[in-house]
């Protein structure tokens, strides 16, 4: 199948392109505003499907809305008519249709052109009135408030929030691309207007709070729940805006005669991760927890881990090393320690089910 994408260097188009490239039997034709109309005609002659994503959002003059959104759409339809081609068109429109602005009016006129083409030629077409779209490769001060805020916050630039209670409807670029691509293969109906399946409703205040939590997580190491939902896709978007010289950040650790300890990451509901180094011959620990539990994983060197029920004299031992990875559980009510029994520095990865609270450490000293 030969697929034409107009506005091929735009935010949505870039994300669509990279997904289509991974699909077998899809040949992609790209058309952008710098290309000639003669080139457009040559592509349309060969195309089997058109993703019409080209459009004008923020022109200097209002006439450009109609030139870019209406006239260009009519040009596409006229070329199809010239060659008697009847192929599907998917148009990206906007939920702003109906608000009376020149942008909205131009988008609605473009919709009408596509609808007429669909009816006159009995060919399926698809119109998406998209709300705010966000995700990687979006442009700050152009595509969405999220793009602008991500750009500013990752560069320590203040953001403007007029009303934190303003509610936005948002769709993530990955969900938009998935919705678009399914029309290449699904049986088509007589419907022409479609929506993206997943729509988020968030206030400006909620978005602002999350973005600053992402920023501050490099200092306090506390990351929100980013495994699913809006937080997951917003965090991916935020990371995509990091300047190239800010991909990394330093950890602040603790060092003493025994070695070092660094907290790596803290979560809201799944504890924290840390890493320690221990010098040869040194023992750490000799304490128990009432409720806290930990997992120890030696990733370098050799170690002896010992545990003892505080009401028993029996000592349980585990010999572990970085060449044969083995997790040892620290059981509540068992005092435990870990000794470096090798000749090199021992490195230990530690997960705890709760974040360390110096006011309630749940750490009780007893020799194993």
C-alpha positions, 0 to 999 in steps of 0.5 A: 500500500502506498501512503501519502502524508501531507505536512510530513515534517509536522509533529503528528506526521513525524510520529506517524512516519516512524510507526508506518516505517516499521509496517511491512508492505507500506510505502510512504510518500512525504509531502511538505510545504517546501515541495511543489504542487507538481510533486504533490500531483505526482504523489497523489497519482500513485497513492492508495491512501492519504493522511492529510495532516498539513495545516496552518495553526499560527499564521501572521495573517488570517488569510493564511488559515484559508489558504493553508487549510481550505485551498490546499485541501481543495487542491488535493481533491481536485487532483484526485478528480483529475485522475478519477482516483477514489481513495480514502483520505484521513483529515486531522481537524480540531475540536475548535471547530465551531468557536467562530475563529478564523482557524475554526472556520477554515478547518470546518471548510476543509472538513466540508470539502472532504465530506463532499468528496467522500459522498460524491465518490462513495469512498470512505473518509475519516475526520478527526477533530483533535483536542490538544495533542502532546508528545515527543517532537511537538513544538513549544509555543506552537503545538500545545501548552504541554510542549511549551511548559516542558520546554521551559521547565527543562530549561529553568524558564518560568511558565505562565499559568493564567487559571490553574482550574482551566480544564483541558482535553488532551490526547497523546500522540501515540494514541493518535497514531494508533487511531489513524493507522487502524483505518488502513486495514479495518472494514470501513463504515459510513461514519466520517467523524472519529475520535481517539479512544483515550482522552485525558481531562486534566487541569492546568494546575494538575499538569503544572504540578506533575511537570515540576515533580518530574523536574524535582525528582532529580533532587529528591529522587521521588518519582510519581507513579509513571507506569501507566495512564496520563503520568506515563505519557506525560513523563515520556513527553517531558523527557523528550524536551530535556536539553542534550547537556541535561540527560544525566544528573549526579547523585549525592551519596554518603561515604565513610570508612566502610564504603559508600551508599547512594539512594537512586530512586524513590517511588510513591508506593513501591519503595526505593532503590539504592546502591552501596559499596563495601571495602574488603573485610568490612561488615555492614548491618547488624540490625532488624526491621519490624515491618520494612523489608529489603532485597539485597543483590550483590552485583560485584565482588563476593559477600556473606549475608547472615540472618538470624531470628532475634529469638533464635541462635540459628544463623542462616548464611548465604554466599553470593557474588556478582558472577552468579546473581542471586537476590536475598530477602531481608525478613522482618524480625531477622537481624541481618548483616553483609560482609565483603569476603572478597579481595575487591570492592563489593557493590550491593543493589538494595531495594526497600519496600518503603522510602527511608524516613529518618523520624521512623527508620524501623531500624533496630541494632542487634548483632547477628 
